[in-house]
């Protein structure tokens, strides 16, 4: 057996972006010499994978899977370096395979997903690594969402007609209402709320907004006595802009999203919104 360690395998993967098994085979052949293993991988057609870890993956696609009865859904973002690869069949097939795997296995988090076996003896991380080597670009899987409930729906948006969907939304309602679900999902795609309600906004985020509002008001020369009211007004504005239920509804800005849901008689339990690279 060749004399190399797990650290050598890790180093070779970082240098080339090749899959774990390919790295092990190359190190076996190179008798543990990392530099020689890099050359072996290049000779075997993986020349273009070198040094990908330093590159940025800001293109890609979002894919969804919704069960026939709308009781569950999956949203996955897979990133790559260029739009050329993003719209290719091989890249999209990788994304779809991962989404199907998430749907079937319901991993607890991204770490559990990457460590799970998508094929016999092959983890999702290894599957992504293979795509990295095969497609010639850095491929990144770092987030997904999976909902199950009374009614789950999705919406995908293309920012360009020749690219796969770049924005994806998953919503969960407390009862079936396809029209409302679609309207709300489209609103979320367009307006990008960060939170569902004010209660979901972390305390440190609110505190920071208050600090910024106060410092801005002082910089503007506002009277000291007026600062509390001004700060509260600006924090309310932050909530209105960033919490979904308080936002003016896209199709009728005289109503909030909460009012639209109330009129439809449904409750939005949660949502997820992914925009590729953001």
C-alpha positions in Angstrom: 0.0 0.0 0.0 1.3 3.5 -0.9 2.6 5.6 2.0 0.2 8.5 2.2 -2.1 10.0 4.8 -5.6 11.5 4.9 -4.0 14.9 5.0 -2.3 14.0 1.6 -5.7 13.1 0.1 -7.2 16.4 1.4 -4.3 18.4 0.0 -4.6 16.7 -3.4 -8.4 17.4 -3.4 -7.7 21.1 -2.6 -5.1 21.3 -5.3 -7.1 19.7 -8.0 -10.8 19.6 -7.0 -10.9 15.9 -8.0 -13.0 13.4 -6.2 -11.8 11.5 -3.2 -11.5 8.1 -4.9 -9.7 9.6 -7.9 -7.2 11.3 -5.5 -6.6 8.0 -3.6 -6.1 6.1 -6.9 -3.7 8.8 -8.1 -1.7 8.7 -4.8 -1.6 4.9 -5.0 -0.1 5.2 -8.4 2.2 7.9 -7.4 3.3 6.0 -4.3 2.2 8.8 -2.0 3.9 11.6 -3.9 1.4 14.5 -4.0 3.1 16.4 -6.8 3.3 13.3 -9.0 -0.4 12.5 -8.2 -1.3 16.0 -9.5 0.4 15.2 -12.7 -1.4 11.8 -12.9 -4.7 13.5 -12.6 -3.9 16.0 -15.3 -2.7 13.2 -17.6 -6.0 11.5 -17.0 -8.0 14.4 -18.3 -8.4 16.4 -15.1 -5.9 19.1 -16.0 -8.4 21.9 -15.7 -9.3 21.2 -12.1 -6.1 22.6 -10.6 -6.4 25.4 -8.0 -10.2 25.7 -8.1 -10.5 26.3 -4.4 -9.4 29.9 -4.8 -12.1 30.6 -7.4 -15.5 32.0 -6.7 -18.8 30.2 -7.6 -21.4 32.9 -8.3 -23.4 31.3 -11.1 -25.5 28.1 -10.9 -29.1 27.1 -10.5 -31.9 26.5 -8.0 -34.0 23.4 -8.4 -37.2 22.2 -6.6 -39.0 19.0 -6.1 -42.6 19.0 -4.8 -44.6 15.9 -4.0 -47.7 15.2 -6.0 -50.0 15.9 -3.1 -48.0 19.1 -2.2 -47.3 17.8 1.3 -43.6 18.3 1.0 -41.0 20.1 -1.0 -37.2 20.6 -1.5 -35.3 23.6 -2.7 -31.6 23.2 -3.6 -29.0 25.7 -4.8 -26.0 24.4 -6.7 -23.3 26.9 -7.7 -20.6 27.0 -10.3 -18.2 29.5 -11.8 -19.8 30.4 -15.2 -23.2 30.7 -16.8 -22.0 28.4 -19.6 -21.7 25.5 -17.1 -24.8 26.5 -15.2 -27.1 26.0 -18.2 -25.5 22.7 -19.3 -27.4 19.4 -19.0 -24.7 17.7 -16.9 -24.6 20.4 -14.3 -28.4 20.5 -14.0 -28.5 16.7 -13.8 -26.2 16.9 -10.8 -28.5 19.5 -9.1 -31.6 17.4 -9.8 -29.9 14.3 -8.4 -29.0 16.1 -5.2 -32.6 17.4 -4.9 -34.0 13.9 -5.3 -31.6 12.6 -2.7 -32.6 15.3 -0.2 -36.3 14.5 -0.9 -35.6 10.8 -0.2 -33.4 11.1 2.9 -34.4 14.4 4.7 -30.9 15.3 6.0 -30.8 17.4 9.2 -28.4 20.0 7.8 -25.9 20.7 5.1 -23.2 18.8 6.9 -25.4 15.7 7.2 -26.3 16.0 3.5 -22.7 16.2 2.3 -21.8 13.2 4.4 -24.7 11.0 3.3 -24.4 8.4 0.6 -26.1 9.4 -2.7 -24.8 6.2 -4.3 -23.4 3.0 -2.8 -20.0 4.0 -1.3 -20.2 7.6 -2.5 -21.1 10.6 -0.4 -22.8 13.7 -1.7 -19.5 15.5 -1.1 -17.7 13.0 -3.3 -20.5 13.3 -5.9 -20.0 17.1 -6.0 -16.2 16.6 -6.2 -16.6 14.4 -9.2 -18.8 17.1 -10.8 -16.1 19.6 -10.0 -13.5 17.5 -11.9 -15.8 16.4 -14.8 -17.2 19.9 -15.5 -14.0 21.7 -15.1 -15.2 24.3 -12.6 -15.6 24.8 -8.9 -19.0 23.3 -7.9 -20.4 24.3 -4.5 -23.3 22.9 -2.6 -23.8 24.8 0.7 -27.6 25.2 1.3 -30.9 23.6 0.8 -34.4 23.8 2.3 -36.9 21.0 2.9 -40.5 21.6 4.1 -43.3 19.2 4.9 -46.8 20.2 6.1 -50.4 20.8 5.0 -49.5 22.5 1.7 -46.0 23.2 0.3 -45.5 25.0 -3.0 -42.7 26.6 -4.9 -41.8 29.3 -7.5 -38.8 29.5 -9.7 -37.7 32.7 -11.5 -35.3 33.0 -14.4 -33.3 36.2 -14.5 -32.3 35.5 -18.1 -34.3 33.4 -20.6 -31.2 31.4 -21.6 -30.2 30.5 -18.0 -31.8 28.0 -15.5 -33.7 29.5 -12.6 -31.6 31.8 -10.5 -34.2 32.5 -7.8 -36.2 29.8 -6.0 -38.8 30.1 -3.3 -40.4 27.4 -1.1 -43.5 28.2 1.0 -45.6 26.2 3.5 -49.2 27.1 4.2 -51.5 25.6 6.8 -54.0 24.5 4.2 -54.2 24.0 0.5 -54.6 27.2 -1.6 -52.6 27.1 -4.8 -53.4 30.6 -6.0 -52.4 32.3 -2.7 -49.3 30.1 -2.5 -48.2 31.2 -6.0 -48.9 34.8 -5.3 -47.0 34.9 -2.1 -44.1 32.9 -3.5 -43.8 35.3 -6.5 -43.9 38.2 -4.0 -41.0 36.6 -2.0 -39.0 36.1 -5.2 -39.4 39.7 -6.2 -39.0 41.5 -2.8 -36.6 39.2 -1.0 -37.8 39.4 2.6 -35.2 38.2 5.2 -37.7 37.2 7.9 -41.3 36.1 8.2 -42.3 38.3 11.2 -40.7 40.9 13.5 -40.4 38.3 16.2 -38.0 36.3 14.0 -35.5 39.2 13.7 -32.6 38.5 16.0 -32.2 41.0 18.9 -28.7 42.0 17.9 -29.9 42.9 14.4 -32.6 45.1 15.9 -30.1 46.7 18.3 -27.8 47.4 15.4 -30.5 49.0 13.3 -31.4 51.2 16.3 -27.8 52.3 16.7 -27.5 53.1 13.0 -30.7 55.0 13.0 -29.7 57.1 16.0 -26.2 57.8 14.6 -27.7 58.8 11.3 -30.2 61.1 12.9 -27.5 62.8 14.9 -25.3 63.2 11.8 -28.3 64.8 10.1 -28.5 67.3 12.9 -31.9 66.2 14.3 -32.9 67.6 17.6 -31.9 65.5 20.6 -35.5 65.5 21.9 -36.8 64.1 18.6 -34.3 61.2 18.4 -36.4 58.5 20.1 -39.3 59.0 17.8 -37.1 59.2 14.7 -35.3 56.0 15.7 -38.5 54.1 16.3 -39.8 55.3 12.9 -36.7 54.0 11.1 -36.7 50.7 12.9 -40.4 50.2 11.9 -39.3 51.0 8.4 -36.7 48.3 8.6 -39.3 45.8 9.8 -41.6 46.8 6.9 -38.9 46.3 4.4 -37.4 43.1 5.7 -40.2 41.1 7.3 -42.5 39.4 4.8 -45.8 39.8 6.6 -45.3 43.5 7.0 -44.4 44.2 3.3 -46.8 45.8 0.9 -48.1 43.1 -1.3 -46.7 43.0 -4.8 -50.0 42.9 -6.6 -51.7 45.5 -4.4 -49.5 47.7 -2.3 -52.4 49.1 -0.4 -52.5 45.7 1.5 -49.8 44.0 3.4 -48.9 40.4 2.8 -50.5 39.6 6.2 -53.8 41.1 5.1 -53.7 39.1 1.8 -53.2 35.9 3.8 -56.0 36.9 6.2 -58.4 37.5 3.4 -57.5 34.1 1.9 -58.0 32.5 5.3 -54.6 30.8 5.3 -51.5 31.1 7.4 -48.0 31.1 6.0 -45.9 28.8 8.3 -42.5 29.5 6.8 -40.6 30.2 3.6 -37.2 29.9 2.0 -35.7 32.0 -0.8 -32.5 31.3 -2.6 -30.9 33.6 -5.2 -27.9 32.0 -6.7 -24.7 33.5 -5.3 -26.5 35.8 -2.9 
